[in-house]
Amino acid sequence: MMPDYLEEELTIMEEIISSSALSSDIACGIDLDDPIRILNLSPVISIRSCSTLREAVELMNQKRIGCLIVVNDRDELIGIFTERDILRKVVARGLDFDKEIVDKYMTPNPETLCEIDPIAFALNMMSAGGFRHIPITRNNQVKFMLSIKDIVDEISRVHRKRVLNLPPDLRQHTSQYGG
């Protein structure tokens, strides 16, 4: 015979497991072994290597994106141009955005992943390489851009109830908790 307090604990655990909030998070959760393609990937935006820095910055602002792939005249990937390139390689030098071309300031030969590669590969590549963006290929052509934000957004979507209910600083109390 089981003590009453254990039976009560088992009942509470069964209720939690069968609750719709928990089971829906589990049902739509992501796993690090899932392929990158399950994420909400953005179509890749490209720019020619001979474009000016101004054209690149204007395109990034217009599309509200943090990077572009750089292509040659045959539309082959030759580099990536990011916000970080602008800050580290361009702004600090006081260059003329209308005269300088992307080719001189891009990061050449970026690493890519295939859309069927696991999310874990992307996280490892981003962490080890210090990347925030990775071009994603389909049939050996760059089709998408994966950003660290895409991964964080998916985790936040799956665990929205837990994420949205946290105070900005975990030591704080929100008004929701009487704080």
Residue pairs with C-beta under 8 A, 6 or more apart in sequence:
2 10
16 22
17 23
21 161
25 158
25 159
25 161
28 158
29 158
30 38
30 39
30 119
30 154
30 155
30 158
31 119
32 118
32 119
32 120
32 123
33 118
33 119
33 120
34 118
34 119
35 115
35 116
35 117
35 118
35 119
36 113
36 114
36 115
36 116
36 117
36 118
36 119
36 121
36 122
36 136
36 146
37 115
37 116
38 119
38 154
39 119
39 146
39 150
39 151
39 154
40 150
40 153
40 154
41 115
41 136
41 144
41 145
41 146
41 150
42 65
42 144
42 145
42 147
42 150
43 143
43 144
43 145
44 69
44 135
44 136
44 142
44 143
44 144
44 145
45 59
45 63
45 65
45 68
45 69
45 145
46 68
46 69
46 70
46 71
46 75
46 142
47 55
47 56
47 59
47 68
47 69
47 70
47 71
47 81
47 102
48 70
48 71
48 72
48 73
48 102
49 70
49 71
49 72
49 78
49 79
49 101
49 102
49 103
49 106
50 101
50 102
50 103
51 101
51 102
52 97
52 98
52 99
52 100
52 101
52 102
53 86
53 90
53 95
53 97
53 98
53 100
53 101
53 102
53 105
54 97
54 98
55 102
56 68
56 81
56 102
57 86
57 97
59 68
60 66
60 67
60 68
60 83
65 145
66 82
66 83
66 132
66 133
66 147
67 80
67 81
67 82
67 83
67 132
67 133
67 145
67 147
68 80
68 81
68 82
68 102
69 77
69 79
69 80
69 81
69 110
69 135
69 142
69 145
70 77
70 78
70 79
70 80
70 81
70 102
70 103
70 106
71 77
71 78
72 78
77 110
77 112
77 135
77 142
78 106
78 108
78 109
79 102
79 103
79 106
79 107
79 108
79 109
79 110
80 106
80 107
80 110
80 133
80 135
81 102
81 105
81 106
81 107
82 107
82 132
82 133
84 132
85 105
85 106
85 107
86 105
89 105
90 97
90 100
90 105
110 134
110 135
111 125
111 129
111 131
111 134
112 134
112 135
112 136
112 137
112 142
113 121
113 122
113 125
113 134
113 135
113 136
113 137
113 146
114 136
114 137
114 138
115 136
115 137
115 138
115 143
115 144
119 151
122 134
122 146
122 151
123 151
125 131
125 134
126 132
126 134
126 148
132 147
132 148
132 149
133 145
133 146
133 147
133 148
134 145
134 146
135 142
135 144
135 145
135 146
136 142
136 143
136 144
136 145
136 146
137 143
138 144
155 163
156 163
165 176
167 173
167 174
167 177
172 179
173 179
